[in-house]
Every structure is written in structure tokens, then in C-alpha cells.
Amino acid sequence: GGPRPRPGQEVSVKALGALEDGSLVERDPRLTFVPGHGDVVQALELGVPTMELGEICLFLAAPSYGYGRLGRQRRCARREPDVPPEAPLLFEVTLLEVRDDPDPQRLPPAARLRLGAQKRERGNFHFARGDFTAALRSYRLALRALDGTGAAPDGPQEEEELREQRVKCLNNCAAAELRLERPEAALASCEAALRLSPDNGKALLRRGKV
């Protein structure tokens, strides 16, 4: 077989996921992620690093390694069907590619904005499920992308977008840190948000809670 993914490497997989009755709830011809970043369900986070390049594996995931006690609610017609609460899932996964993870800080601003939004959305997913540690990790990964040192923003609008996204992520960090009872870290996140946006209501409110 081929090589297995090393820690920190980016992988691309073909993933199919089904409920016990056989109905398909996941169908992704090319899902790309870095194991350990919390961007996919635990079954894939833990299972894919054990695979060799080109290998096809079946993973039977208990609910806690899938969508857990909340399940997954469909937001719009184009998304996959709902996953009921406490539903086990069967995944068929093909490991298509393994490569070194590009440094997000060196990406162009538009790509950093896109990556930052993806990581922040994943943080919100974890936060809604009460996994504040995973949420905080996603928000910090979002900030790492947004704080990049690559090409300069393409004009004031892009610069403002980067600033707004940073403020949102810092506020999200503070919310997670408060839930984790880390008041000093929450205060630091609020102060960082206020340096970027001195009148930001959420940051002022959370700073008052510390």
C-alpha cells in the first residue's frame, strides 16, 4: 500500500455516509481536511490517519463519532438529508491524496477570508454542541488564517473584511473561553477585538462579564 498521512498533513478523501436503513446522508467526491483540526466528524478524524493511500475502508461510527445527540438538521434543499439524533453511521472512505498542509498565512487574502470563514463556521458547529474546546480550536485556526503575512489585501474593502472577520473570531474565542472558565484568556480576546474595533458591542459586553 501507499504511505499513511503524517500529523499535520492535508488529506483528500471520497466519502459516502449512510444511516442504518441504508439511506445516504453524506456524499462527497473530494473532501479535503487536516486530521486534528476538527473540520469533520470524529469517525473521519480518527479513521483516515490509519489508512494507506488508495485504500478503501468502511467505518461504523457510533453516534458520538458522528453527529451525536443533536444529529444534523438540513438548512436548505441542496444539502444532504438530515441525520437523526443518536444515529450510528456507516462510512465508506477512499483515501485519494495526502500532501503537506499549505501555510494558511501565506495564502492570498481572498483565500484566507474563505478559509477563515470555514474554520469559524466549524467553530460555531462545535459551540452549538457544547464542545467549547473544539470550538476554540477552530476559532484559533480561523484567526491564524486571517492574520496571514502573505500578499497585502487588494484594496480597503478586502482589508476591512479581514478586520471584521478577525473581530468576529476574537469575540467567538472570548465566548468559548468564558464557557471554559478561562477569564484571563477571554479578557485578552476581548481586548484584542476592541483594539481592532473600539466600539464593538459584543466585545464590550463580554469584557464586562469577566
Order of alpha helices (4+ residues) and beta strands (2+ residues): beta-beta-alpha-beta-beta-alpha-alpha-alpha-alpha-alpha
